Amino acid sequence: MSAGRWRRPWLFNRRVGRALLWTVLLLIAAVAINAAGIRMADSIDDWQRWMDAHTGVFLVWRLLLYGVTVWGWLWMRRRLRAREPDRVAGKRLLRVEMAAIVAVLVLEASLLMQAG
């Protein structure tokens, strides 16, 4: 096997590095927020009760987040369609859009099943 076969330049480029960095930072922020919440609530059970009492606020937050994501997606989609007007790009976008919709529906369904 040649050394070139194992080389993956797309894996080590700047854009992927930034995406990984942001993912790690968001994960650290989520863990820190949960740890602070548990400490402020004095126990995991109290923290869980507080979160259950504020499910409506979290629903509004998720809806706003989904709205901003859709707005950004439509902006990006217009730019991509202007740059790549062929059918292949359209099919690729449609697959990504369907996958994103299914992922959001599965996430929301799992949250509803946990609450119910």
Z-matrix of the N, CA and C atoms (Angstrom, degrees):
N
C 1 1.459
C 2 1.519 1 109.65
N 3 1.286 2 114.76 1 135.43
C 4 1.461 3 118.43 2 -179.38
C 5 1.523 4 110.92 3 -84.69
N 6 1.322 5 115.39 4 157.96
C 7 1.471 6 120.23 5 -179.99
C 8 1.516 7 110.99 6 -67.00
N 9 1.343 8 117.89 7 -28.51
C 10 1.463 9 121.15 8 -179.91
C 11 1.514 10 113.16 9 -66.92
N 12 1.329 11 116.78 10 -26.74
C 13 1.456 12 120.33 11 -179.53
C 14 1.534 13 111.64 12 -67.02
N 15 1.299 14 117.18 13 -34.87
C 16 1.454 15 121.16 14 -177.93
C 17 1.517 16 112.54 15 -86.89
N 18 1.284 17 117.06 16 -9.76
C 19 1.460 18 120.39 17 -177.86
C 20 1.528 19 109.23 18 -78.62
N 21 1.304 20 117.15 19 128.63
C 22 1.455 21 122.85 20 -179.60
C 23 1.526 22 108.90 21 -124.65
N 24 1.336 23 118.39 22 86.51
C 25 1.465 24 119.61 23 -176.53
C 26 1.530 25 112.81 24 -63.58
N 27 1.337 26 118.44 25 -30.32
C 28 1.460 27 120.11 26 179.62
C 29 1.527 28 111.93 27 -67.44
N 30 1.336 29 115.96 28 -24.49
C 31 1.459 30 119.96 29 -178.99
C 32 1.519 31 112.29 30 -76.08
N 33 1.311 32 117.42 31 -25.39
C 34 1.455 33 120.38 32 -174.33
C 35 1.526 34 112.55 33 -114.35
N 36 1.324 35 117.91 34 24.09
C 37 1.461 36 118.06 35 179.09
C 38 1.527 37 110.68 36 -86.85
N 39 1.292 38 116.20 37 171.71
C 40 1.460 39 122.70 38 -173.31
C 41 1.532 40 112.12 39 -65.90
N 42 1.322 41 117.36 40 -38.93
C 43 1.466 42 121.05 41 -177.83
C 44 1.528 43 111.29 42 -64.89
N 45 1.314 44 116.79 43 -44.31
C 46 1.464 45 120.56 44 178.06
C 47 1.526 46 110.18 45 -65.76
N 48 1.317 47 117.12 46 -39.03
C 49 1.464 48 120.61 47 177.56
C 50 1.511 49 112.28 48 -61.12
N 51 1.339 50 116.54 49 -42.41
C 52 1.473 51 119.60 50 177.39
C 53 1.519 52 111.38 51 -64.97
N 54 1.318 53 117.09 52 -42.32
C 55 1.468 54 120.41 53 179.32
C 56 1.526 55 110.75 54 -62.05
N 57 1.323 56 116.80 55 -43.06
C 58 1.465 57 119.98 56 177.84
C 59 1.525 58 111.55 57 -65.10
N 60 1.324 59 116.56 58 -40.04
C 61 1.463 60 120.62 59 178.45
C 62 1.528 61 110.40 60 -62.10
N 63 1.334 62 117.26 61 -46.90
C 64 1.463 63 120.23 62 178.75
C 65 1.526 64 111.49 63 -62.38
N 66 1.320 65 117.26 64 -38.71
C 67 1.461 66 120.72 65 178.50
C 68 1.521 67 110.82 66 -62.77
N 69 1.316 68 116.85 67 -45.51
C 70 1.469 69 121.07 68 179.65
C 71 1.526 70 110.27 69 -64.97
N 72 1.332 71 117.65 70 -42.39
C 73 1.467 72 120.69 71 179.18
C 74 1.524 73 111.78 72 -63.44
N 75 1.329 74 117.33 73 -40.90
C 76 1.469 75 119.96 74 177.61
C 77 1.525 76 111.59 75 -66.04
N 78 1.321 77 116.72 76 -38.28
C 79 1.459 78 120.49 77 177.36
C 80 1.524 79 110.83 78 -64.23
N 81 1.313 80 117.20 79 -43.66
C 82 1.465 81 121.45 80 177.74
C 83 1.525 82 110.35 81 -62.80
N 84 1.337 83 117.38 82 -41.80
C 85 1.466 84 120.96 83 178.80
C 86 1.526 85 110.64 84 -63.15
N 87 1.336 86 117.72 85 -41.93
C 88 1.466 87 120.67 86 179.47
C 89 1.525 88 111.26 87 -63.36
N 90 1.324 89 116.69 88 -43.30
C 91 1.471 90 120.23 89 179.03
C 92 1.533 91 109.82 90 -65.14
N 93 1.329 92 117.68 91 -42.01
C 94 1.467 93 121.07 92 -179.82
C 95 1.522 94 111.25 93 -64.47
N 96 1.330 95 117.43 94 -41.04
C 97 1.469 96 120.56 95 179.06
C 98 1.519 97 110.59 96 -64.70
N 99 1.322 98 117.75 97 -43.12
C 100 1.462 99 120.29 98 177.93
C 101 1.523 100 111.39 99 -64.82
N 102 1.321 101 117.45 100 -41.50
C 103 1.469 102 120.09 101 178.69
C 104 1.526 103 110.54 102 -63.66
N 105 1.332 104 117.08 103 -42.23
C 106 1.472 105 120.28 104 178.12
C 107 1.523 106 110.46 105 -64.96
N 108 1.326 107 117.38 106 -40.85
C 109 1.466 108 120.53 107 178.57
C 110 1.516 109 112.29 108 -63.27
N 111 1.312 110 116.81 109 -42.51
C 112 1.469 111 120.48 110 178.36
C 113 1.524 112 109.94 111 -64.02
N 114 1.325 113 116.37 112 -40.78
C 115 1.470 114 119.59 113 179.73
C 116 1.536 115 110.74 114 -65.57
N 117 1.345 116 116.33 115 -42.82
C 118 1.471 117 119.67 116 -179.23
C 119 1.531 118 111.87 117 -69.10
N 120 1.338 119 116.68 118 -32.82
C 121 1.466 120 120.21 119 179.95
C 122 1.533 121 111.93 120 -83.94
N 123 1.292 122 117.94 121 -8.82
C 124 1.464 123 125.24 122 178.17
C 125 1.525 124 115.00 123 78.46
N 126 1.329 125 119.15 124 -13.73
C 127 1.463 126 120.34 125 176.09
C 128 1.524 127 109.50 126 -162.66
N 129 1.308 128 114.56 127 163.07
C 130 1.464 129 119.45 128 178.52
C 131 1.523 130 110.22 129 -66.98
N 132 1.335 131 116.64 130 -37.58
C 133 1.471 132 119.60 131 179.47
C 134 1.522 133 111.48 132 -63.77
N 135 1.332 134 117.84 133 -43.12
C 136 1.469 135 120.39 134 177.92
C 137 1.524 136 110.92 135 -65.31
N 138 1.325 137 116.91 136 -38.70
C 139 1.467 138 121.17 137 177.33
C 140 1.535 139 110.15 138 -62.82
N 141 1.334 140 116.20 139 -41.70
C 142 1.466 141 120.21 140 178.51
C 143 1.524 142 110.83 141 -65.25
N 144 1.326 143 117.86 142 -40.43
C 145 1.475 144 120.88 143 177.35
C 146 1.528 145 110.91 144 -63.90
N 147 1.340 146 117.14 145 -40.46
C 148 1.468 147 120.18 146 178.42
C 149 1.528 148 110.55 147 -63.54
N 150 1.333 149 115.62 148 -43.03
C 151 1.467 150 118.73 149 178.96
C 152 1.529 151 111.16 150 -65.17
N 153 1.331 152 117.65 151 -39.31
C 154 1.463 153 120.84 152 177.75
C 155 1.528 154 111.26 153 -64.75
N 156 1.329 155 116.90 154 -35.99
C 157 1.463 156 120.69 155 179.95
C 158 1.525 157 112.55 156 -69.97
N 159 1.311 158 116.87 157 -20.24
C 160 1.470 159 121.08 158 -176.91
C 161 1.529 160 112.63 159 -113.41
N 162 1.331 161 117.28 160 29.37
C 163 1.464 162 120.03 161 -178.86
C 164 1.526 163 112.00 162 -62.57
N 165 1.320 164 117.85 163 -32.71
C 166 1.462 165 120.86 164 178.53
C 167 1.518 166 112.05 165 -63.26
N 168 1.316 167 115.99 166 -41.06
C 169 1.466 168 120.43 167 178.20
C 170 1.528 169 110.21 168 -64.47
N 171 1.330 170 116.11 169 -41.59
C 172 1.462 171 119.38 170 179.00
C 173 1.525 172 111.32 171 -66.42
N 174 1.341 173 117.23 172 -34.79
C 175 1.469 174 120.48 173 176.45
C 176 1.526 175 110.43 174 -63.69
N 177 1.327 176 117.07 175 -45.57
C 178 1.467 177 120.63 176 177.75
C 179 1.526 178 110.03 177 -60.67
N 180 1.318 179 117.42 178 -42.31
C 181 1.467 180 121.48 179 178.94
C 182 1.527 181 110.70 180 -60.29
N 183 1.347 182 116.35 181 -45.72
C 184 1.466 183 119.16 182 -179.97
C 185 1.524 184 111.18 183 -64.98
N 186 1.329 185 117.60 184 -39.92
C 187 1.466 186 119.99 185 178.64
C 188 1.525 187 111.23 186 -63.67
N 189 1.332 188 117.29 187 -41.57
C 190 1.465 189 119.85 188 175.56
C 191 1.526 190 111.18 189 -62.68
N 192 1.308 191 116.24 190 -42.16
C 193 1.462 192 120.84 191 178.69
C 194 1.526 193 110.73 192 -62.92
N 195 1.326 194 117.25 193 -43.42
C 196 1.463 195 120.49 194 177.08
C 197 1.522 196 110.79 195 -62.95
N 198 1.327 197 117.46 196 -40.80
C 199 1.460 198 121.13 197 179.09
C 200 1.522 199 112.18 198 -61.80
N 201 1.318 200 116.82 199 -45.50
C 202 1.474 201 120.76 200 178.23
C 203 1.527 202 110.33 201 -64.20
N 204 1.335 203 116.39 202 -38.46
C 205 1.456 204 120.22 203 178.82
C 206 1.529 205 110.77 204 -64.83
N 207 1.323 206 117.60 205 -43.00
C 208 1.464 207 120.91 206 178.42
C 209 1.525 208 110.14 207 -63.72
N 210 1.325 209 117.46 208 -43.40
C 211 1.467 210 120.53 209 178.27
C 212 1.538 211 110.12 210 -58.97
N 213 1.317 212 117.42 211 -47.09
C 214 1.455 213 121.21 212 178.64
C 215 1.520 214 111.98 213 -63.37
N 216 1.328 215 116.23 214 -38.85
C 217 1.462 216 120.01 215 178.74
C 218 1.527 217 110.61 216 -63.75
N 219 1.331 218 116.84 217 -45.12
C 220 1.468 219 119.66 218 -179.81
C 221 1.528 220 110.97 219 -63.09
N 222 1.306 221 117.39 220 -38.44
C 223 1.468 222 121.64 221 177.16
C 224 1.527 223 110.01 222 -62.29
N 225 1.331 224 115.32 223 -47.56
C 226 1.458 225 120.14 224 -179.62
C 227 1.526 226 110.62 225 -66.09
N 228 1.324 227 116.71 226 -38.24
C 229 1.462 228 121.46 227 -179.03
C 230 1.526 229 111.18 228 -63.39
N 231 1.324 230 117.70 229 -42.96
C 232 1.465 231 121.04 230 177.67
C 233 1.527 232 110.87 231 -59.97
N 234 1.304 233 116.26 232 -44.54
C 235 1.471 234 120.30 233 179.54
C 236 1.529 235 111.22 234 -63.73
N 237 1.327 236 116.51 235 -42.91
C 238 1.459 237 119.98 236 -179.14
C 239 1.523 238 110.93 237 -67.40
N 240 1.328 239 118.08 238 -41.93
C 241 1.466 240 120.84 239 179.87
C 242 1.529 241 110.84 240 -65.61
N 243 1.337 242 117.57 241 -33.56
C 244 1.463 243 120.03 242 177.03
C 245 1.527 244 110.54 243 -69.47
N 246 1.316 245 116.70 244 -35.14
C 247 1.463 246 121.02 245 -178.86
C 248 1.524 247 112.17 246 -80.85
N 249 1.349 248 116.62 247 -35.89
C 250 1.470 249 122.14 248 -178.57
C 251 1.527 250 109.74 249 -129.55
N 252 1.332 251 118.18 250 83.87
C 253 1.472 252 119.92 251 -175.45
C 254 1.531 253 115.14 252 -79.87
N 255 1.319 254 120.14 253 1.85
C 256 1.461 255 121.06 254 -175.92
C 257 1.531 256 112.35 255 -73.60
N 258 1.344 257 115.96 256 166.13
C 259 1.465 258 121.98 257 -177.56
C 260 1.530 259 112.56 258 -66.87
N 261 1.301 260 117.11 259 -31.27
C 262 1.470 261 120.50 260 -178.10
C 263 1.527 262 110.15 261 -62.32
N 264 1.312 263 117.00 262 -44.02
C 265 1.468 264 120.71 263 178.48
C 266 1.524 265 110.31 264 -64.00
N 267 1.328 266 116.80 265 -39.71
C 268 1.467 267 120.24 266 178.10
C 269 1.513 268 112.25 267 -63.38
N 270 1.318 269 116.90 268 -41.89
C 271 1.467 270 120.52 269 178.02
C 272 1.517 271 111.04 270 -65.82
N 273 1.332 272 115.77 271 -40.17
C 274 1.466 273 120.22 272 178.78
C 275 1.530 274 110.36 273 -62.65
N 276 1.324 275 116.32 274 -43.88
C 277 1.472 276 120.08 275 177.95
C 278 1.523 277 111.17 276 -62.60
N 279 1.312 278 116.81 277 -42.11
C 280 1.461 279 120.23 278 -179.89
C 281 1.527 280 111.06 279 -61.64
N 282 1.337 281 117.30 280 -41.43
C 283 1.475 282 120.03 281 177.90
C 284 1.520 283 111.19 282 -62.29
N 285 1.327 284 116.74 283 -43.18
C 286 1.468 285 120.34 284 179.97
C 287 1.525 286 110.43 285 -65.88
N 288 1.324 287 116.69 286 -41.12
C 289 1.465 288 120.40 287 179.69
C 290 1.525 289 111.21 288 -63.28
N 291 1.329 290 116.55 289 -43.69
C 292 1.466 291 119.99 290 179.05
C 293 1.531 292 111.09 291 -64.52
N 294 1.322 293 116.88 292 -40.89
C 295 1.465 294 120.35 293 178.37
C 296 1.528 295 110.77 294 -63.62
N 297 1.327 296 117.22 295 -39.95
C 298 1.462 297 120.54 296 179.26
C 299 1.527 298 110.84 297 -66.11
N 300 1.319 299 117.14 298 -41.90
C 301 1.469 300 120.52 299 178.95
C 302 1.517 301 110.46 300 -63.60
N 303 1.326 302 117.55 301 -43.65
C 304 1.468 303 120.56 302 178.62
C 305 1.529 304 110.12 303 -63.17
N 306 1.327 305 117.77 304 -41.37
C 307 1.466 306 120.51 305 179.98
C 308 1.526 307 111.35 306 -62.54
N 309 1.332 308 117.48 307 -42.67
C 310 1.467 309 120.63 308 179.43
C 311 1.524 310 110.12 309 -66.79
N 312 1.325 311 117.50 310 -41.88
C 313 1.464 312 119.96 311 178.89
C 314 1.524 313 111.60 312 -63.20
N 315 1.319 314 117.59 313 -41.10
C 316 1.467 315 120.82 314 178.20
C 317 1.525 316 110.21 315 -64.82
N 318 1.337 317 117.00 316 -42.51
C 319 1.460 318 120.60 317 178.42
C 320 1.521 319 111.26 318 -60.69
N 321 1.323 320 116.53 319 -48.66
C 322 1.465 321 119.82 320 -178.84
C 323 1.522 322 111.51 321 -67.20
N 324 1.331 323 117.95 322 -37.11
C 325 1.462 324 120.60 323 176.90
C 326 1.521 325 111.09 324 -63.77
N 327 1.327 326 117.02 325 -40.38
C 328 1.466 327 119.20 326 178.94
C 329 1.524 328 110.72 327 -66.22
N 330 1.333 329 117.29 328 -35.71
C 331 1.469 330 119.76 329 177.09
C 332 1.514 331 110.95 330 -67.37
N 333 1.342 332 116.95 331 -39.29
C 334 1.469 333 119.95 332 177.70
C 335 1.522 334 111.71 333 -65.56
N 336 1.334 335 117.16 334 -39.29
C 337 1.474 336 120.09 335 179.28
C 338 1.523 337 111.02 336 -67.78
N 339 1.318 338 118.09 337 -34.67
C 340 1.464 339 121.20 338 177.49
C 341 1.518 340 110.56 339 -66.83
N 342 1.338 341 116.23 340 -39.67
C 343 1.461 342 120.47 341 -177.18
C 344 1.530 343 111.21 342 -74.53
N 345 1.326 344 116.78 343 -32.76
C 346 1.460 345 120.57 344 -173.85
C 347 1.471 346 111.50 345 -87.21
